[in-house]
Amino acid sequence: MTGAAAAGGDWSVERRIDTARALHAPWPPSAQRRSRLVGLCTVVGRGAIVLGSTQKIEIVDRARAAHDGVDVVRRSSGGGAVWVGPAAQVWLDAWIPRHDPLWEDDVIASSWWLGETWATALEGLGAAPLLVHRGRVTRTEWSNIVCFAGVGPGEVTTGPAKVVGIAQRRTREGARLHSMAMVSWDPTVLLALLALDANDDRPARRVDDTLAGVATGLGDILPTPRRDRGVSSIVTTVEDALLSVLP
């Protein structure tokens, strides 16, 4: 299900409410690809583990996923795995056609505007000053497996912790940028669905401060009065803030 929403500038906005699988299908339709477009994505139904475009399906414990009622979905952009579910994240997709002023040939710089939009919106809601990463990908021992364990161009951090993840798929027509911030960060939910190599000692380790601290959720960076309003309020408040500062 889709619906229109208001935004400033030259943006068209869709509120997309669907399963995680449907929300990762090709978007936008060909007829809408000549102008910039934002999709505010709301997951309904089953939660899902979402793999990056180059990750092997074997990384998922599919028996565990089936038992837990979790879908296994692949996105068109790169990076590591993410867990998504109803009210678990704020998810904004953007389409930028190649002729648009926001288009940037340099893939490193092409998502900076989106990171800046997130940082401006969250700081406007009371978050402490945030940093938009402007370099190449910084990796950790987990970043090829877990998306939020590394930091890529345009992504937003507070101290060492990642707040907003961004990935993109570029074509001759333009670029689809996925961006997402978790309401809360709990890596154990995702790790429970992974089937890592038996010779890899990572799953045998306690989820220590290194992995638990690589990211943080919106509920941890926004002021207490906003956190106290509940998950649904956090999601809608952040969505509205993002729309208000789109470039």
Residue pairs with C-beta under 8 A, 6 or more apart in sequence:
1 16
1 17
1 18
2 14
2 15
2 16
2 17
3 14
3 15
3 17
4 12
4 13
4 14
4 15
5 13
5 14
5 15
5 40
5 243
6 13
6 243
7 13
7 38
7 243
7 244
7 246
8 243
8 244
8 246
9 246
9 247
10 35
10 36
11 36
11 37
11 38
11 246
12 32
12 35
12 36
12 37
12 38
13 37
13 38
13 39
13 40
13 243
14 28
14 37
14 38
14 39
14 40
15 39
15 40
15 42
16 23
16 27
16 39
16 40
16 41
16 42
16 93
17 42
17 44
18 41
18 42
18 43
18 44
19 43
19 44
19 45
19 46
19 48
19 71
20 43
20 45
20 46
20 47
20 48
20 50
20 71
20 73
20 84
20 85
21 48
21 71
21 73
23 41
23 43
23 91
24 50
24 73
24 74
24 75
24 76
26 76
27 39
27 93
27 95
27 176
28 37
28 39
28 95
28 176
32 95
33 95
33 97
33 173
33 174
34 97
34 99
35 97
35 100
36 94
36 95
36 96
36 97
36 100
36 102
37 94
37 95
38 92
38 93
38 94
38 95
38 243
38 246
39 92
39 93
39 94
39 95
40 91
40 92
40 239
40 242
40 243
41 91
41 92
41 93
42 86
42 91
42 235
43 84
43 85
43 86
43 88
43 89
43 91
44 86
45 86
46 69
46 70
46 71
46 85
47 69
47 70
47 71
47 83
47 84
47 85
47 86
47 88
48 70
48 71
48 72
48 73
48 83
48 84
48 85
49 60
49 65
49 70
49 71
49 72
49 73
49 81
49 82
49 83
49 190
49 193
49 194
50 73
50 74
50 75
50 81
50 82
50 83
50 84
51 57
51 59
51 60
51 72
51 73
51 74
51 75
51 81
52 74
52 75
52 77
52 78
52 79
52 80
52 81
52 147
52 167
53 74
53 75
53 76
53 77
53 78
53 169
54 78
55 74
55 80
55 81
55 145
57 72
57 74
58 195
59 81
59 145
59 194
59 195
59 196
60 72
60 81
60 193
60 194
60 195
61 192
61 193
61 194
61 195
62 72
62 195
64 192
64 193
64 195
65 71
65 72
65 193
68 192
68 193
70 193
75 167
75 178
76 169
76 176
77 167
77 168
77 169
77 176
77 178
78 167
79 147
79 150
79 152
79 165
79 167
80 142
80 143
80 144
80 145
80 146
80 147
80 148
80 149
80 150
81 145
81 146
81 147
81 190
81 194
82 147
82 148
82 165
82 180
82 190
83 189
83 190
83 193
84 91
84 180
87 183
87 231
87 232
87 235
88 182
88 183
88 184
89 180
89 181
89 182
89 183
89 235
90 180
90 181
90 183
90 218
90 234
90 235
90 238
90 239
90 242
91 178
91 179
91 180
92 179
92 180
92 239
92 242
93 176
93 177
93 178
93 179
94 114
94 176
94 177
94 179
95 174
95 175
95 176
95 177
96 102
96 103
96 174
96 175
96 177
97 103
97 173
97 174
98 172
98 173
98 174
100 174
102 113
102 247
103 110
103 174
103 175
104 110
104 112
107 153
107 168
107 170
108 134
108 135
108 136
108 153
109 134
109 153
110 153
110 154
110 168
110 170
110 175
111 152
111 153
111 154
111 155
111 166
111 168
111 177
112 132
112 134
112 153
112 154
113 154
113 247
114 154
114 166
114 177
114 179
115 132
115 133
115 154
115 155
115 156
115 164
115 166
116 132
116 247
117 242
117 245
117 246
117 247
118 130
118 156
118 163
118 164
118 179
118 181
118 242
119 130
119 131
119 132
119 156
119 164
120 245
121 238
121 241
121 242
121 244
121 245
122 130
122 156
122 163
122 181
122 218
122 221
122 222
122 238
122 241
123 129
123 130
124 241
124 244
124 245
125 222
125 223
125 226
125 237
125 238
125 241
126 222
126 223
126 226
127 158
127 221
127 222
128 158
128 221
130 156
130 157
130 158
130 163
131 156
131 157
131 158
132 154
132 155
132 156
133 151
133 152
133 153
133 154
133 155
133 156
133 157
134 153
134 154
135 153
136 152
136 153
137 143
137 150
137 151
137 152
137 153
138 150
138 151
138 152
139 150
140 149
140 150
140 210
140 214
141 149
141 202
142 149
142 150
142 202
142 211
142 214
143 149
143 150
144 150
145 194
145 196
146 187
146 190
146 191
146 211
146 214
147 165
147 167
148 162
148 165
148 182
148 185
148 187
148 214
148 215
149 211
149 214
149 215
150 162
150 214
151 157
151 162
152 165
152 166
152 167
153 166
154 166
155 162
155 164
155 165
155 166
156 162
156 163
156 164
156 181
157 163
158 216
158 221
160 213
160 214
161 185
161 213
161 214
161 215
161 216
162 214
162 215
162 216
163 181
163 215
163 216
163 218
163 221
164 179
164 180
164 181
165 178
165 179
165 180
165 181
166 177
166 178
166 179
167 177
167 178
168 175
168 176
168 177
168 178
169 175
169 176
181 217
181 218
181 238
182 215
182 217
182 218
183 217
183 218
183 219
183 231
183 234
183 235
184 217
184 218
184 219
184 220
185 212
185 215
185 216
185 217
185 220
187 207
187 211
187 212
187 214
187 215
188 207
191 203
191 207
194 203
196 202
196 203
218 234
218 238
219 227
219 231
219 234
222 234
226 233
226 234
226 237
227 234
229 237
